[in-house]
Structures are given as C-alpha cells and as structure tokens.
Amino acid sequence: MFKVAVCALLVLASTAINVQSSIWTSKDQKAFAQIHQSGWGKFILNYAELHLTTGGILSELNSEIEKLVDELEEELAGVHHEFQRRTDVHNREVARLEQEIQDKERELFNAHDFYDNVLIPQGERFAAQLEQLQENIASNRRTLEQATVKRANDHETFESEVVEHNEAIAAIDECLQLLSQLEAPSLVQVKKVQKNLAKIQNSLKKHNQFQIFVKVLLEITSDSNFADQGALRDIVVAFNNLRVELVDSLNQITADEADQVAEYNAQVIQLNQEHAEFQRAVVVKNAEIEANTTKQEQTLDLIDELDEDLATLNGQLQAENDDYAFATDVYNATVAEYNKEINAANQALELLNQPRFQDYVKSQLKGA
C-alpha cells in the first residue's frame, strides 16, 4: 500500500518547510498553516520538498500524490459503503423490532381485554349462577321438608277423623241395635240410647255438618215415647240417615287422603328430580368455575410473559438505536477526518505546483 511505503519517508522529512521565508506571501503562509493541521497535508509538503530536492520530477510527484488522494477517496467510499450497509442492517432491524413490538403490544392488549372483559365477567357470572343453584337446592329441600311435615300432619288428621267416624258409626249401629229390640223400652234402655247419642255428639263435635242431625236426635230421644212405634220409626230413619252421611264422609276423607298421598308422592318425585338436576348443574358449574380460574391464571401468566417479551424487544430496539447512533458518530467523525485529509492533500497538491514552491526548493538547493 502506498501509504505504508511512504510512511518511512516521514522520518526523513524532519526538516520542515520554512514558511517564514520571504518567498511566501501571507496567503501562502495561511495555506501552509491549514495544510499543516492535517497529517497527510504536512506529509505531502515535506515529501514533495524531499522528492524535489533529491532530483525527483514534479510530474512523478503529482502522480504519486494523486494516487494517495485517490486511495483516500477510495477508503472514504469504503467508509460510506460500510456505513450504508450498516444503515440498511439498522433499518431492517428497527423495522423488524418495531413490527415485533407492535405485534407484542397487540397480543398484550388482547390478553388484557380477554382477561378484563371476558374472563372476569364470566367468572362473576359463574359464581352468581352457582350461588343461585345453591339457593335453589336449599329451597328445594325446604319445600320437601315442609311438604313432608304437612303430609304427616294431614295423615295424622285423617287417621283421627277415621277413628272419630268409625266410633260414631259404631255408636249409631249400637243405637240401631237397641232400637230394634225396643217394644216396651225400659228407662235403662232409653238412657243407654241417649248415652250413645252423647258419644256420637262428642265424636262428631269437630264436624259441623253432622251437628244438626245429632241435635235432632237428642231432641227426639229426649221427648219421644219409645212405646210409640211411629216415633220409633222416625228415630230409626234419623239414625240411618246419619249413618249414611257418616259413611259417605268417611269414604270422602279416605278418597281425599289417597289423592293427597298421590299428590305428595308426585311432588316428592318432582322435587327429587329437580334436586338431582340442581346437583348435576352444580357439578358442571364448579367445573366451569375451575376452568375459568385456570384460564385466568394462564392469561395472567401470558400477560407477564408478554410484558417481559415487550421489555426485551424495547431493550433490543434501544440497544440497536444506541449502537447505530454510536456508529453514526464514528462514521461522521471518520468522514470528517477523511474529508479534512483529502482537502488538505488537494490544497498541498495545488500549492506544490505553484512556481513559488519550486523556486523555494531551488533556493534551498543553492543554499545547501
């Protein structure tokens, strides 16, 4: 490389050009000062002086210096090329990172939106539905318990009414048996009939519909002359009528009891079916709540992961921008330095081709 070859000449160029010589104008001296600020400019002048003082040809010198300038410009072009390549890499990397950041931000937004507007409301809705199912189960069991208690009470009432009816019917049958044997009733027999009537009245005191019959029978038996066969027949008819009413009433309450038992059994089946459905719904709802909770945890983990990924991408983007900024500073400084050296070389080349420079060199040779 030309620069490596000529660097050795720098050692030999220790005798600098005397810019204070009267041969130089103030403008030349100013140009010398500017050129000497550049390492290559100073080297060129010293090299030119050395070249000419040793018998070199000016055209050869120009050719060598032009080669030097061309090499500097070629190196500068290489700097431009490398920086352009670095810029292309930077732009691609920034575009890639910005796209990944945008995609990651969209994913993060969607994850937050899914968590806040889907999973949380869904979880709250599932919890409310589970609470409602539990209330339905409690209400179902309360209804069953109430129906069972009512059924037991109603059945107890039914059994009590059956006993009362049967006692009244038995008392009537006893009265009819006594009345069938009366021809000349004794006071003892009359009292026994009246006693049975009192028993009937006591048995049926809860049943208002029979009280009119009992009252009539008491009046008849109190005032009747059982020796009077006509009055006796009226009493027998009244007793038979009361017995028919009691039997009909007993049949009715028995039928009502059967209907109530069937209704109760149907209600129990329905309530138990509803209870089983509620229990199955609770199992399903608990599974949904568990799945929702798991999904919430997974989504929160995803949000944390996306946050970390986004921080990493932003860090990579910042690092790339910082690195490119540093590369740009280096590039600008390098270009400025190359331009400075090239400009100084061109100025030196222009100066050494002036007749005054050649006169200066000749004067130096004469002086030697």
Buried (B, 14 or more C-beta within 10 A) or exposed (E): EEEEEBEEEBEEBEEEBBBEBEEBEEEBEEBBEBBBEBEBBBBBBBBBBBBBBEEBEBEEBBEBBEEBBEEBBEBBEEBBEEBEEBBEEBEEBBEBBEEBBEEBBEBBEEBEEBBEEBBBEBBEEBEEBBEEBEEBBEEBEEBBEEBBEEBEEBBEEBEEBBEBBEBBBBBBEBBBEBBEEBEEBEEEBBEBBBEBBEBBBEBBEEBEEBEEBBEBBBEBBEEBEBEEEEBBEBBBEBBEEBBEBBEEBBEEBBEEBEEBBEEBEEBBEEBEEBBEBBEEBBEEBEEBBEEBEEBBEEBEEBBEEBEEBBEEBBEBBEEBBEEBEEBBEEBEEBBEBBEBBBBBBBBBBEBBBEEBBBEBBEBBEEEE
